[in-house]
Amino acid sequence: MTMTMNKKILLIDDDPKVTILLAMRLRIAGKVIVKEVNNPHHIISTIRNDFLPDLIVCDIDMGDIGGDVVVLTLRSYPDLTTIPIILLSSLVNTENNGKDFGGVLMISKEIGSENIVNTILSMLQ
């Protein structure tokens, strides 16, 4: 799957192995710019200071700051409300995979990195 223009993707997960794997696969699969954040406390400063993404992929379970808090925080900034968000987690079962919950797509880590990457790239087109 190739893309005609560079899109920015922000990957947020407290597990660096997840962000490294997805970032590598996304860079190989399409013309994208990927930034990884492994500390959810740095999300807003990352977006505000140097990286306004076209899409955000965020883990749901990250300790004291969950994906739901990230979504609510991002949606509280009027200029960030239109950025699409994908919540990614092993907590999402295959029954709920790909469902839209209040404008946020939820996908399961269990579907594999190739399917996750394809879902991400398809949202950017």
N, CA, C and O atoms as a GROMACS GRO file, in nm:
protein
  500
    1MET      N    1   0.085  -0.117   0.000
    1MET     CA    2   0.000   0.000   0.000
    1MET      C    3   0.090   0.124   0.000
    1MET      O    4   0.167   0.144   0.094
    2THR      N    5   0.083   0.206  -0.103
    2THR     CA    6   0.164   0.326  -0.109
    2THR      C    7   0.077   0.449  -0.097
    2THR      O    8  -0.042   0.447  -0.129
    3MET      N    9   0.138   0.555  -0.052
    3MET     CA   10   0.065   0.679  -0.033
    3MET      C   11   0.135   0.787  -0.114
    3MET      O   12   0.256   0.779  -0.137
    4THR      N   13   0.061   0.887  -0.157
    4THR     CA   14   0.118   0.991  -0.240
    4THR      C   15   0.181   1.105  -0.161
    4THR      O   16   0.262   1.179  -0.217
    5MET      N   17   0.148   1.121  -0.037
    5MET     CA   18   0.205   1.229   0.041
    5MET      C   19   0.239   1.182   0.182
    5MET      O   20   0.178   1.088   0.233
    6ASN      N   21   0.336   1.248   0.242
    6ASN     CA   22   0.375   1.212   0.377
    6ASN      C   23   0.269   1.255   0.477
    6ASN      O   24   0.230   1.372   0.480
    7LYS      N   25   0.225   1.162   0.557
    7LYS     CA   26   0.131   1.189   0.666
    7LYS      C   27   0.203   1.162   0.796
    7LYS      O   28   0.293   1.078   0.803
    8LYS      N   29   0.163   1.233   0.899
    8LYS     CA   30   0.226   1.218   1.030
    8LYS      C   31   0.138   1.131   1.120
    8LYS      O   32   0.018   1.152   1.133
    9ILE      N   33   0.203   1.033   1.182
    9ILE     CA   34   0.134   0.941   1.273
    9ILE      C   35   0.204   0.948   1.408
    9ILE      O   36   0.326   0.936   1.417
   10LEU      N   37   0.125   0.968   1.513
   10LEU     CA   38   0.178   0.967   1.648
   10LEU      C   39   0.138   0.835   1.713
   10LEU      O   40   0.019   0.805   1.727
   11LEU      N   41   0.239   0.755   1.752
   11LEU     CA   42   0.216   0.627   1.819
   11LEU      C   43   0.240   0.646   1.968
   11LEU      O   44   0.345   0.693   2.010
   12ILE      N   45   0.140   0.608   2.049
   12ILE     CA   46   0.151   0.625   2.194
   12ILE      C   47   0.127   0.489   2.260
   12ILE      O   48   0.020   0.431   2.250
   13ASP      N   49   0.228   0.441   2.328
   13ASP     CA   50   0.217   0.315   2.402
   13ASP      C   51   0.326   0.315   2.507
   13ASP      O   52   0.439   0.356   2.479
   14ASP      N   53   0.294   0.270   2.626
   14ASP     CA   54   0.395   0.266   2.731
   14ASP      C   55   0.496   0.154   2.710
   14ASP      O   56   0.596   0.147   2.782
   15ASP      N   57   0.472   0.066   2.614
   15ASP     CA   58   0.564  -0.042   2.581
   15ASP      C   59   0.642  -0.004   2.455
   15ASP      O   60   0.586  -0.007   2.345
   16PRO      N   61   0.770   0.032   2.469
   16PRO     CA   62   0.849   0.072   2.353
   16PRO      C   63   0.857  -0.035   2.243
   16PRO      O   64   0.874  -0.001   2.126
   17LYS      N   65   0.846  -0.162   2.280
   17LYS     CA   66   0.851  -0.268   2.180
   17LYS      C   67   0.736  -0.254   2.080
   17LYS      O   68   0.753  -0.279   1.961
   18VAL      N   69   0.620  -0.212   2.129
   18VAL     CA   70   0.503  -0.195   2.042
   18VAL      C   71   0.524  -0.078   1.948
   18VAL      O   72   0.501  -0.091   1.827
   19THR      N   73   0.567   0.036   2.001
   19THR     CA   74   0.584   0.153   1.915
   19THR      C   75   0.697   0.134   1.814
   19THR      O   76   0.687   0.178   1.700
   20ILE      N   77   0.805   0.069   1.855
   20ILE     CA   78   0.917   0.044   1.764
   20ILE      C   79   0.873  -0.046   1.650
   20ILE      O   80   0.903  -0.018   1.534
   21LEU      N   81   0.802  -0.154   1.682
   21LEU     CA   82   0.756  -0.248   1.579
   21LEU      C   83   0.660  -0.180   1.481
   21LEU      O   84   0.677  -0.189   1.360
   22LEU      N   85   0.560  -0.111   1.535
   22LEU     CA   86   0.463  -0.045   1.447
   22LEU      C   87   0.528   0.066   1.365
   22LEU      O   88   0.498   0.081   1.246
   23ALA      N   89   0.616   0.143   1.426
   23ALA     CA   90   0.684   0.251   1.353
   23ALA      C   91   0.765   0.194   1.237
   23ALA      O   92   0.761   0.247   1.126
   24MET      N   93   0.838   0.089   1.262
   24MET     CA   94   0.919   0.026   1.158
   24MET      C   95   0.831  -0.024   1.044
   24MET      O   96   0.861   0.000   0.927
   25ARG      N   97   0.724  -0.093   1.077
   25ARG     CA   98   0.634  -0.148   0.974
   25ARG      C   99   0.563  -0.037   0.897
   25ARG      O  100   0.544  -0.049   0.776
   26LEU      N  101   0.524   0.071   0.965
   26LEU     CA  102   0.459   0.182   0.897
   26LEU      C  103   0.555   0.252   0.801
   26LEU      O  104   0.516   0.288   0.690
   27ARG      N  105   0.678   0.271   0.842
   27ARG     CA  106   0.777   0.337   0.755
   27ARG      C  107   0.806   0.253   0.631
   27ARG      O  108   0.826   0.307   0.523
   28ILE      N  109   0.807   0.123   0.647
   28ILE     CA  110   0.831   0.034   0.534
   28ILE      C  111   0.710   0.032   0.440
   28ILE      O  112   0.726   0.027   0.318
   29ALA      N  113   0.591   0.035   0.497
   29ALA     CA  114   0.467   0.018   0.419
   29ALA      C  115   0.424   0.142   0.342
   29ALA      O  116   0.360   0.128   0.238
   30GLY      N  117   0.457   0.260   0.387
   30GLY     CA  118   0.406   0.379   0.321
   30GLY      C  119   0.490   0.500   0.349
   30GLY      O  120   0.580   0.498   0.434
   31LYS      N  121   0.461   0.606   0.277
   31LYS     CA  122   0.533   0.732   0.295
   31LYS      C  123   0.473   0.807   0.412
   31LYS      O  124   0.388   0.895   0.395
   32VAL      N  125   0.517   0.770   0.532
   32VAL     CA  126   0.464   0.831   0.653
   32VAL      C  127   0.579   0.877   0.742
   32VAL      O  128   0.690   0.826   0.736
   33ILE      N  129   0.548   0.975   0.824
   33ILE     CA  130   0.640   1.023   0.925
   33ILE      C  131   0.582   0.976   1.058
   33ILE      O  132   0.466   1.005   1.090
   34VAL      N  133   0.661   0.905   1.134
   34VAL     CA  134   0.611   0.844   1.258
   34VAL      C  135   0.690   0.897   1.376
   34VAL      O  136   0.813   0.906   1.372
   35LYS      N  137   0.617   0.933   1.480
   35LYS     CA  138   0.680   0.972   1.607
   35LYS      C  139   0.626   0.880   1.714
   35LYS      O  140   0.506   0.851   1.718
   36GLU      N  141   0.714   0.836   1.802
   36GLU     CA  142   0.676   0.744   1.910
   36GLU      C  143   0.683   0.816   2.043
   36GLU      O  144   0.780   0.887   2.073
   37VAL      N  145   0.581   0.797   2.124
   37VAL     CA  146   0.579   0.851   2.260
   37VAL      C  147   0.549   0.733   2.353
   37VAL      O  148   0.447   0.666   2.339
   38ASN      N  149   0.638   0.710   2.447
   38ASN     CA  150   0.620   0.598   2.539
   38ASN      C  151   0.581   0.643   2.679
   38ASN      O  152   0.558   0.559   2.767
   39ASN      N  153   0.572   0.772   2.700
   39ASN     CA  154   0.525   0.826   2.827
   39ASN      C  155   0.401   0.910   2.798
   39ASN      O  156   0.413   1.017   2.739
   40PRO      N  157   0.283   0.863   2.838
   40PRO     CA  158   0.160   0.936   2.805
   40PRO      C  159   0.155   1.078   2.862
   40PRO      O  160   0.075   1.159   2.816
   41HIS      N  161   0.240   1.109   2.959
   41HIS     CA  162   0.245   1.244   3.014
   41HIS      C  163   0.304   1.344   2.915
   41HIS      O  164   0.290   1.465   2.934
   42HIS      N  165   0.370   1.295   2.810
   42HIS     CA  166   0.437   1.383   2.714
   42HIS      C  167   0.356   1.406   2.586
   42HIS      O  168   0.406   1.471   2.494
   43ILE      N  169   0.237   1.356   2.578
   43ILE     CA  170   0.160   1.364   2.454
   43ILE      C  171   0.129   1.507   2.414
   43ILE      O  172   0.160   1.548   2.302
   44ILE      N  173   0.069   1.583   2.501
   44ILE     CA  174   0.028   1.719   2.465
   44ILE      C  175   0.150   1.805   2.432
   44ILE      O  176   0.148   1.880   2.335
   45SER      N  177   0.257   1.794   2.511
   45SER     CA  178   0.376   1.874   2.481
   45SER      C  179   0.438   1.833   2.347
   45SER      O  180   0.488   1.918   2.274
   46THR      N  181   0.434   1.705   2.315
   46THR     CA  182   0.485   1.659   2.186
   46THR      C  183   0.404   1.720   2.072
   46THR      O  184   0.460   1.770   1.975
   47ILE      N  185   0.272   1.716   2.083
   47ILE     CA  186   0.186   1.770   1.979
   47ILE      C  187   0.201   1.921   1.970
   47ILE      O  188   0.209   1.976   1.860
   48ARG      N  189   0.203   1.987   2.082
   48ARG     CA  190   0.210   2.134   2.085
   48ARG      C  191   0.346   2.187   2.038
   48ARG      O  192   0.353   2.289   1.970
   49ASN      N  193   0.453   2.118   2.073
   49ASN     CA  194   0.587   2.171   2.047
   49ASN      C  195   0.647   2.133   1.912
   49ASN      O  196   0.718   2.214   1.852
   50ASP      N  197   0.622   2.012   1.864
   50ASP     CA  198   0.696   1.976   1.744
   50ASP      C  199   0.633   1.873   1.651
   50ASP      O  200   0.693   1.837   1.550
   51PHE      N  201   0.514   1.825   1.682
   51PHE     CA  202   0.462   1.718   1.596
   51PHE      C  203   0.310   1.717   1.598
   51PHE      O  204   0.249   1.654   1.685
   52LEU      N  205   0.249   1.786   1.504
   52LEU     CA  206   0.104   1.784   1.491
   52LEU      C  207   0.067   1.670   1.396
   52LEU      O  208   0.089   1.682   1.275
   53PRO      N  209   0.012   1.561   1.448
   53PRO     CA  210  -0.012   1.443   1.365
   53PRO      C  211  -0.141   1.451   1.284
   53PRO      O  212  -0.233   1.526   1.316
   54ASP      N  213  -0.144   1.370   1.177
   54ASP     CA  214  -0.265   1.351   1.098
   54ASP      C  215  -0.350   1.239   1.157
   54ASP      O  216  -0.469   1.229   1.129
   55LEU      N  217  -0.288   1.154   1.239
   55LEU     CA  218  -0.355   1.040   1.302
   55LEU      C  219  -0.281   1.005   1.430
   55LEU      O  220  -0.158   1.010   1.436
   56ILE      N  221  -0.357   0.968   1.532
   56ILE     CA  222  -0.299   0.924   1.659
   56ILE      C  223  -0.341   0.780   1.684
   56ILE      O  224  -0.459   0.746   1.673
   57VAL      N  225  -0.243   0.696   1.718
   57VAL     CA  226  -0.269   0.558   1.758
   57VAL      C  227  -0.225   0.546   1.903
   57VAL      O  228  -0.108   0.568   1.934
   58CYS      N  229  -0.319   0.512   1.990
   58CYS     CA  230  -0.291   0.516   2.133
   58CYS      C  231  -0.334   0.387   2.203
   58CYS      O  232  -0.444   0.337   2.181
   59ASP      N  233  -0.246   0.335   2.285
   59ASP     CA  234  -0.278   0.220   2.368
   59ASP      C  235  -0.386   0.260   2.469
   59ASP      O  236  -0.393   0.375   2.511
   60ILE      N  237  -0.469   0.166   2.506
   60ILE     CA  238  -0.575   0.194   2.604
   60ILE      C  239  -0.521   0.185   2.747
   60ILE      O  240  -0.551   0.271   2.829
   61ASP      N  241  -0.444   0.083   2.776
   61ASP     CA  242  -0.399   0.056   2.913
   61ASP      C  243  -0.253   0.098   2.930
   61ASP      O  244  -0.162   0.026   2.891
   62MET      N  245  -0.233   0.218   2.990
   62MET     CA  246  -0.097   0.269   3.009
   62MET      C  247  -0.074   0.312   3.154
   62MET      O  248  -0.007   0.412   3.179
   63GLY      N  249  -0.127   0.239   3.246
   63GLY     CA  250  -0.106   0.273   3.386
   63GLY      C  251  -0.196   0.386   3.432
   63GLY      O  252  -0.318   0.378   3.419
   64ASP      N  253  -0.134   0.492   3.485
   64ASP     CA  254  -0.214   0.600   3.544
   64ASP      C  255  -0.286   0.687   3.442
   64ASP      O  256  -0.381   0.757   3.478
   65ILE      N  257  -0.244   0.686   3.317
   65ILE     CA  258  -0.313   0.761   3.211
   65ILE      C  259  -0.355   0.661   3.104
   65ILE      O  260  -0.271   0.609   3.031
   66GLY      N  261  -0.484   0.636   3.096
   66GLY     CA  262  -0.535   0.542   2.997
   66GLY      C  263  -0.570   0.612   2.867
   66GLY      O  264  -0.573   0.735   2.860
   67GLY      N  265  -0.595   0.533   2.766
   67GLY     CA  266  -0.633   0.586   2.636
   67GLY      C  267  -0.757   0.672   2.642
   67GLY      O  268  -0.769   0.769   2.566
   68ASP      N  269  -0.850   0.638   2.731
   68ASP     CA  270  -0.971   0.720   2.744
   68ASP      C  271  -0.939   0.860   2.793
   68ASP      O  272  -0.999   0.957   2.747
   69VAL      N  273  -0.844   0.871   2.886
   69VAL     CA  274  -0.802   1.002   2.936
   69VAL      C  275  -0.730   1.080   2.825
   69VAL      O  276  -0.748   1.201   2.812
   70VAL      N  277  -0.649   1.010   2.748
   70VAL     CA  278  -0.579   1.074   2.635
   70VAL      C  279  -0.681   1.132   2.538
   70VAL      O  280  -0.669   1.248   2.496
   71VAL      N  281  -0.782   1.053   2.502
   71VAL     CA  282  -0.885   1.101   2.409
   71VAL      C  283  -0.956   1.222   2.465
   71VAL      O  284  -0.972   1.322   2.395
   72LEU      N  285  -1.001   1.216   2.589
   72LEU     CA  286  -1.071   1.329   2.651
   72LEU      C  287  -0.982   1.454   2.658
   72LEU      O  288  -1.029   1.565   2.634
   73THR      N  289  -0.856   1.434   2.689
   73THR     CA  290  -0.763   1.547   2.696
   73THR      C  291  -0.744   1.609   2.558
   73THR      O  292  -0.751   1.731   2.544
   74LEU      N  293  -0.720   1.526   2.457
   74LEU     CA  294  -0.702   1.578   2.322
   74LEU      C  295  -0.827   1.650   2.273
   74LEU      O  296  -0.818   1.755   2.208
   75ARG      N  297  -0.943   1.595   2.303
   75ARG     CA  298  -1.069   1.654   2.258
   75ARG      C  299  -1.102   1.784   2.332
   75ARG      O  300  -1.191   1.858   2.289
   76SER      N  301  -1.033   1.812   2.441
   76SER     CA  302  -1.057   1.937   2.513
   76SER      C  303  -0.988   2.056   2.447
   76SER      O  304  -1.015   2.171   2.482
   77TYR      N  305  -0.898   2.030   2.353
   77TYR     CA  306  -0.831   2.135   2.276
   77TYR      C  307  -0.904   2.151   2.143
   77TYR      O  308  -0.900   2.060   2.061
   78PRO      N  309  -0.969   2.265   2.119
   78PRO     CA  310  -1.048   2.281   1.997
   78PRO      C  311  -0.972   2.254   1.867
   78PRO      O  312  -1.030   2.201   1.772
   79ASP      N  313  -0.844   2.288   1.862
   79ASP     CA  314  -0.768   2.267   1.739
   79ASP      C  315  -0.722   2.122   1.720
   79ASP      O  316  -0.664   2.088   1.617
   80LEU      N  317  -0.747   2.036   1.818
   80LEU     CA  318  -0.707   1.896   1.807
   80LEU      C  319  -0.827   1.801   1.791
   80LEU      O  320  -0.809   1.680   1.782
   81THR      N  321  -0.947   1.856   1.789
   81THR     CA  322  -1.067   1.770   1.789
   81THR      C  323  -1.086   1.693   1.660
   81THR      O  324  -1.157   1.592   1.659
   82THR      N  325  -1.026   1.737   1.552
   82THR     CA  326  -1.049   1.668   1.424
   82THR      C  327  -0.944   1.562   1.393
   82THR      O  328  -0.955   1.493   1.291
   83ILE      N  329  -0.844   1.547   1.477
   83ILE     CA  330  -0.742   1.444   1.453
   83ILE      C  331  -0.804   1.308   1.481
   83ILE      O  332  -0.851   1.283   1.592
   84PRO      N  333  -0.803   1.219   1.381
   84PRO     CA  334  -0.856   1.084   1.406
   84PRO      C  335  -0.770   1.010   1.508
   84PRO      O  336  -0.648   1.026   1.512
   85ILE      N  337  -0.836   0.930   1.590
   85ILE     CA  338  -0.767   0.853   1.693
   85ILE      C  339  -0.807   0.706   1.681
   85ILE      O  340  -0.924   0.672   1.664
   86ILE      N  341  -0.706   0.621   1.689
   86ILE     CA  342  -0.729   0.477   1.698
   86ILE      C  343  -0.682   0.434   1.837
   86ILE      O  344  -0.568   0.460   1.875
   87LEU      N  345  -0.769   0.368   1.912
   87LEU     CA  346  -0.728   0.309   2.038
   87LEU      C  347  -0.690   0.164   2.011
   87LEU      O  348  -0.766   0.088   1.951
   88LEU      N  349  -0.573   0.128   2.057
   88LEU     CA  350  -0.514  -0.002   2.029
   88LEU      C  351  -0.488  -0.072   2.161
   88LEU      O  352  -0.428  -0.014   2.252
   89SER      N  353  -0.533  -0.196   2.174
   89SER     CA  354  -0.509  -0.266   2.300
   89SER      C  355  -0.532  -0.415   2.289
   89SER      O  356  -0.609  -0.463   2.205
   90SER      N  357  -0.464  -0.487   2.374
   90SER     CA  358  -0.492  -0.630   2.387
   90SER      C  359  -0.619  -0.650   2.468
   90SER      O  360  -0.672  -0.761   2.474
   91LEU      N  361  -0.670  -0.542   2.530
   91LEU     CA  362  -0.794  -0.551   2.606
   91LEU      C  363  -0.918  -0.553   2.515
   91LEU      O  364  -1.027  -0.591   2.558
   92VAL      N  365  -0.900  -0.511   2.389
   92VAL     CA  366  -1.011  -0.511   2.294
   92VAL      C  367  -1.022  -0.652   2.238
   92VAL      O  368  -0.926  -0.705   2.180
   93ASN      N  369  -1.138  -0.713   2.255
   93ASN     CA  370  -1.155  -0.848   2.200
   93ASN      C  371  -1.188  -0.841   2.052
   93ASN      O  372  -1.221  -0.734   2.000
   94THR      N  373  -1.180  -0.953   1.986
   94THR     CA  374  -1.204  -0.954   1.842
   94THR      C  375  -1.347  -0.918   1.807
   94THR      O  376  -1.374  -0.874   1.695
   95GLU      N  377  -1.440  -0.935   1.901
   95GLU     CA  378  -1.579  -0.895   1.880
   95GLU      C  379  -1.593  -0.744   1.863
   95GLU      O  380  -1.672  -0.698   1.781
   96ASN      N  381  -1.515  -0.668   1.941
   96ASN     CA  382  -1.520  -0.522   1.936
   96ASN      C  383  -1.418  -0.463   1.840
   96ASN      O  384  -1.414  -0.341   1.821
   97ASN      N  385  -1.334  -0.547   1.780
   97ASN     CA  386  -1.231  -0.498   1.691
   97ASN      C  387  -1.294  -0.422   1.573
   97ASN      O  388  -1.388  -0.469   1.510
   98GLY      N  389  -1.239  -0.304   1.546
   98GLY     CA  390  -1.284  -0.226   1.433
   98GLY      C  391  -1.411  -0.147   1.458
   98GLY      O  392  -1.463  -0.084   1.365
   99LYS      N  393  -1.462  -0.148   1.579
   99LYS     CA  394  -1.584  -0.072   1.609
   99LYS      C  395  -1.550   0.071   1.645
   99LYS      O  396  -1.445   0.100   1.702
  100ASP      N  397  -1.640   0.158   1.611
  100ASP     CA  398  -1.626   0.300   1.639
  100ASP      C  399  -1.699   0.330   1.769
  100ASP      O  400  -1.819   0.307   1.781
  101PHE      N  401  -1.625   0.382   1.866
  101PHE     CA  402  -1.683   0.420   1.994
  101PHE      C  403  -1.669   0.571   2.010
  101PHE      O  404  -1.563   0.620   2.048
  102GLY      N  405  -1.775   0.642   1.982
  102GLY     CA  406  -1.774   0.787   1.997
  102GLY      C  407  -1.674   0.857   1.909
  102GLY      O  408  -1.611   0.954   1.952
  103GLY      N  409  -1.657   0.811   1.787
  103GLY     CA  410  -1.563   0.874   1.695
  103GLY      C  411  -1.421   0.826   1.708
  103GLY      O  412  -1.330   0.881   1.645
  104VAL      N  413  -1.399   0.723   1.788
  104VAL     CA  414  -1.267   0.665   1.807
  104VAL      C  415  -1.273   0.518   1.766
  104VAL      O  416  -1.354   0.441   1.818
  105LEU      N  417  -1.187   0.480   1.673
  105LEU     CA  418  -1.182   0.342   1.628
  105LEU      C  419  -1.102   0.260   1.728
  105LEU      O  420  -0.995   0.302   1.773
  106MET      N  421  -1.154   0.143   1.765
  106MET     CA  422  -1.082   0.054   1.856
  106MET      C  423  -1.038  -0.070   1.780
  106MET      O  424  -1.119  -0.136   1.714
  107ILE      N  425  -0.909  -0.102   1.792
  107ILE     CA  426  -0.860  -0.224   1.729
  107ILE      C  427  -0.777  -0.304   1.829
  107ILE      O  428  -0.711  -0.249   1.918
  108SER      N  429  -0.781  -0.433   1.811
  108SER     CA  430  -0.714  -0.526   1.900
  108SER      C  431  -0.570  -0.551   1.855
  108SER      O  432  -0.544  -0.567   1.736
  109LYS      N  433  -0.479  -0.554   1.950
  109LYS     CA  434  -0.341  -0.590   1.918
  109LYS      C  435  -0.334  -0.735   1.870
  109LYS      O  436  -0.238  -0.776   1.804
  110GLU      N  437  -0.435  -0.810   1.904
  110GLU     CA  438  -0.438  -0.953   1.869
  110GLU      C  439  -0.455  -0.978   1.719
  110GLU      O  440  -0.435  -1.090   1.673
  111ILE      N  441  -0.492  -0.876   1.641
  111ILE     CA  442  -0.511  -0.898   1.496
  111ILE      C  443  -0.378  -0.900   1.422
  111ILE      O  444  -0.375  -0.931   1.302
  112GLY      N  445  -0.270  -0.868   1.488
  112GLY     CA  446  -0.137  -0.874   1.429
  112GLY      C  447  -0.092  -0.742   1.369
  112GLY      O  448  -0.174  -0.660   1.328
  113SER      N  449   0.039  -0.723   1.366
  113SER     CA  450   0.094  -0.593   1.325
  113SER      C  451   0.063  -0.560   1.179
  113SER      O  452   0.044  -0.442   1.147
  114GLU      N  453   0.059  -0.658   1.092
  114GLU     CA  454   0.028  -0.630   0.951
  114GLU      C  455  -0.113  -0.573   0.936
  114GLU      O  456  -0.133  -0.475   0.865
  115ASN      N  457  -0.210  -0.633   1.004
  115ASN     CA  458  -0.347  -0.582   0.997
  115ASN      C  459  -0.361  -0.446   1.066
  115ASN      O  460  -0.438  -0.362   1.022
  116ILE      N  461  -0.287  -0.426   1.173
  116ILE     CA  462  -0.289  -0.296   1.241
  116ILE      C  463  -0.235  -0.189   1.148
  116ILE      O  464  -0.295  -0.082   1.134
  117VAL      N  465  -0.122  -0.216   1.085
  117VAL     CA  466  -0.062  -0.120   0.991
  117VAL      C  467  -0.157  -0.091   0.876
  117VAL      O  468  -0.173   0.025   0.837
  118ASN      N  469  -0.219  -0.194   0.820
  118ASN     CA  470  -0.314  -0.173   0.710
  118ASN      C  471  -0.432  -0.086   0.753
  118ASN      O  472  -0.479  -0.002   0.676
  119THR      N  473  -0.480  -0.106   0.875
  119THR     CA  474  -0.589  -0.025   0.927
  119THR      C  475  -0.546   0.121   0.942
  119THR      O  476  -0.620   0.212   0.904
  120ILE      N  477  -0.427   0.141   0.997
  120ILE     CA  478  -0.375   0.277   1.015
  120ILE      C  479  -0.362   0.348   0.880
  120ILE      O  480  -0.410   0.460   0.863
  121LEU      N  481  -0.298   0.282   0.786
  121LEU     CA  482  -0.276   0.344   0.655
  121LEU      C  483  -0.406   0.370   0.580
  121LEU      O  484  -0.419   0.470   0.508
  122SER      N  485  -0.503   0.282   0.597
  122SER     CA  486  -0.632   0.303   0.529
  122SER      C  487  -0.705   0.425   0.585
  122SER      O  488  -0.781   0.490   0.513
  123MET      N  489  -0.684   0.456   0.711
  123MET     CA  490  -0.747   0.574   0.770
  123MET      C  491  -0.685   0.704   0.721
  123MET      O  492  -0.746   0.811   0.732
  124LEU      N  493  -0.566   0.696   0.667
  124LEU     CA  494  -0.496   0.816   0.620
  124LEU      C  495  -0.530   0.853   0.476
  124LEU      O  496  -0.494   0.961   0.428
  125GLN      N  497  -0.598   0.764   0.406
  125GLN     CA  498  -0.627   0.790   0.265
  125GLN      C  499  -0.752   0.869   0.244
  125GLN      O  500  -0.788   0.898   0.130
   0.00000   0.00000   0.00000
